[in-house]
Amino acid sequence: MNKCVFLDRDGVLNKDNPNYTYQVENFEILPGVVDALKELKAADYLLIVVTNQSGIAQGLYTQLQMEECHQYLQKQSGNCIDHFYFSPYHPTVTASIARKPGTLLFEKAKAKFIIDFSYSWMIGDRGRDIIPARELGIKTIQIGHEIEPENKADFTCMSLKEASSLILAKS
């Protein structure tokens, strides 16, 4: 069985944009992200992105545009990410259990990569990232200031770099 760090995308790996990030020229990788990914990879963690990309269902951007952003992140990080799982759905257009806070993206990753959730982590910036991880027995870290008390993570950090250091210290 493998250990994994699940990663939300916007607000964890790249700068969050309320108007969506779907063009490579606007895909700003946050400081310390590349180093953190490399450190986690060197510690034998699978790195899997689980992200809601509802702008696709809303017709704001295409899956290809999203994939170009993911390819850019891969190139910048030396291909550290093992897989990208995304949900293109939005509740106003089409509902799906694949959308976080649903657990389907995590369960698909577990089946494909033979992941032991008890040795795994989820790093997100919102409660909807924390809810499915907690439900599945995955340890949680929330990035940022806006903590929802009812969906509080196990740990809070200000950056992926800080979260990475915490995970490595607890491994």
C-alpha positions as CSV (number, residue, x, y, z in Angstrom):
1,M,0.0,0.0,0.0
2,N,1.1,3.5,-0.8
3,K,1.1,6.7,1.2
4,C,-0.2,9.8,-0.5
5,V,-0.5,13.6,-0.2
6,F,-3.7,14.7,-1.8
7,L,-3.6,18.3,-2.9
8,D,-6.2,20.8,-3.8
9,R,-5.1,23.0,-6.6
10,D,-6.3,26.6,-6.4
11,G,-5.1,28.3,-3.2
12,V,-2.7,25.5,-2.4
13,L,-0.5,25.0,-5.5
14,N,-1.4,28.2,-7.4
15,K,-2.8,31.6,-6.5
16,D,-6.6,31.4,-6.2
17,N,-8.6,33.6,-8.5
18,P,-12.3,34.1,-7.9
19,N,-12.7,34.4,-11.6
20,Y,-11.0,31.1,-12.2
21,T,-7.5,30.2,-13.3
22,Y,-7.5,28.5,-16.7
23,Q,-4.8,30.2,-18.8
24,V,-1.1,29.3,-18.3
25,E,-0.1,33.0,-18.4
26,N,-2.3,33.5,-15.3
27,F,-1.3,30.3,-13.5
28,E,0.9,31.6,-10.7
29,I,2.6,28.9,-8.7
30,L,2.7,29.9,-5.1
31,P,6.1,30.4,-3.4
32,G,7.7,27.3,-2.1
33,V,5.3,24.9,-3.9
34,V,7.9,23.4,-6.2
35,D,10.4,22.7,-3.4
36,A,7.6,21.3,-1.2
37,L,6.4,18.9,-4.0
38,K,10.0,17.7,-4.5
39,E,10.5,17.1,-0.7
40,L,7.3,15.1,-0.4
41,K,8.2,13.1,-3.5
42,A,11.7,12.3,-2.2
43,A,9.9,11.0,1.0
44,D,8.1,8.5,-1.2
45,Y,4.7,10.1,-1.1
46,L,2.4,9.9,-4.1
47,L,1.2,13.3,-5.0
48,I,-2.3,13.5,-6.4
49,V,-4.2,16.6,-7.1
50,V,-8.0,16.5,-6.5
51,T,-9.7,19.7,-7.7
52,N,-13.1,21.0,-8.5
53,Q,-13.0,22.8,-11.9
54,S,-16.6,23.9,-12.2
55,G,-15.8,26.6,-14.8
56,I,-15.8,23.7,-17.4
57,A,-19.5,22.9,-16.8
58,Q,-20.3,26.6,-16.7
59,G,-18.7,27.1,-20.1
60,L,-16.1,29.5,-18.9
61,Y,-13.1,27.4,-20.1
62,T,-12.3,24.1,-21.6
63,Q,-10.8,20.9,-20.2
64,L,-7.9,21.5,-22.6
65,Q,-7.2,24.9,-21.1
66,M,-7.2,23.3,-17.6
67,E,-4.9,20.5,-18.8
68,E,-2.4,23.1,-20.2
69,C,-2.2,24.6,-16.7
70,H,-1.6,21.2,-15.2
71,Q,1.1,20.5,-17.8
72,Y,2.8,23.8,-16.9
73,L,2.8,22.8,-13.2
74,Q,4.3,19.5,-14.1
75,K,7.0,21.1,-16.1
76,Q,7.9,23.6,-13.4
77,S,7.9,20.9,-10.7
78,G,9.9,18.3,-12.6
79,N,6.8,16.0,-13.1
80,C,6.3,15.5,-9.4
81,I,2.5,15.1,-9.6
82,D,1.5,11.5,-10.0
83,H,-2.0,12.2,-11.2
84,F,-4.6,15.0,-11.5
85,Y,-8.2,14.1,-10.7
86,F,-10.7,16.8,-11.4
87,S,-14.5,17.4,-11.3
88,P,-15.8,19.6,-14.1
89,Y,-19.3,19.8,-12.6
90,H,-21.1,22.7,-11.0
91,P,-24.3,22.2,-9.0
92,T,-26.2,24.8,-11.0
93,V,-25.5,22.9,-14.2
94,T,-25.1,19.2,-13.3
95,A,-24.6,17.5,-10.0
96,S,-22.0,14.8,-9.3
97,I,-20.6,12.9,-6.4
98,A,-17.2,13.5,-8.0
99,R,-17.3,17.1,-6.9
100,K,-15.8,17.8,-3.5
101,P,-17.0,17.5,-0.8
102,G,-17.9,14.2,-2.4
103,T,-15.3,11.4,-1.9
104,L,-15.3,9.9,-5.5
105,L,-12.0,11.5,-6.6
106,F,-10.2,10.1,-3.5
107,E,-11.7,6.7,-4.0
108,K,-10.7,6.5,-7.6
109,A,-7.1,7.4,-6.6
110,K,-7.1,4.8,-3.9
111,A,-8.2,2.1,-6.3
112,K,-5.8,3.0,-9.0
113,F,-2.7,3.6,-6.8
114,I,-3.4,1.2,-3.9
115,I,-3.3,4.0,-1.3
116,D,-3.5,3.5,2.4
117,F,-5.6,6.4,3.6
118,S,-4.4,6.0,7.2
119,Y,-0.9,7.0,6.1
120,S,-2.1,9.8,3.8
121,W,-2.7,13.5,4.0
122,M,-5.1,16.1,2.3
123,I,-3.9,19.7,1.9
124,G,-6.7,22.1,1.0
125,D,-7.7,25.7,1.6
126,R,-11.5,25.2,2.1
127,G,-13.8,23.1,4.2
128,R,-15.0,21.2,1.1
129,D,-11.4,19.8,0.8
130,I,-11.4,18.7,4.5
131,I,-14.8,17.1,4.6
132,P,-14.2,14.1,2.3
133,A,-10.7,13.5,3.6
134,R,-12.0,13.4,7.2
135,E,-14.8,11.0,6.1
136,L,-12.2,8.7,4.6
137,G,-9.7,8.8,7.5
138,I,-7.1,10.9,5.8
139,K,-5.2,13.4,8.0
140,T,-5.9,17.0,7.0
141,I,-4.1,20.3,6.7
142,Q,-5.8,23.6,5.8
143,I,-3.8,26.3,4.2
144,G,-4.7,30.0,4.9
145,H,-6.6,32.2,7.2
146,E,-10.2,31.5,6.4
147,I,-10.9,28.5,8.7
148,E,-14.5,27.2,8.9
149,P,-14.9,26.1,12.5
150,E,-17.3,23.3,11.6
151,N,-14.8,21.9,9.0
152,K,-11.6,22.6,10.8
153,A,-8.6,20.5,9.7
154,D,-6.3,18.5,11.9
155,F,-3.6,21.1,11.3
156,T,-3.4,24.7,9.9
157,C,-0.5,26.0,7.9
158,M,0.1,29.2,5.9
159,S,1.7,27.5,2.8
160,L,2.4,24.2,1.2
161,K,6.0,24.5,2.2
162,E,5.0,24.7,5.8
163,A,2.6,21.8,5.4
164,S,5.3,19.7,3.8
165,S,7.6,20.3,6.7
166,L,4.8,19.3,9.1
167,I,4.1,16.1,7.2
168,L,7.8,15.1,7.0
169,A,8.2,15.8,10.7
170,K,5.3,13.5,11.5
171,S,6.3,10.7,9.1
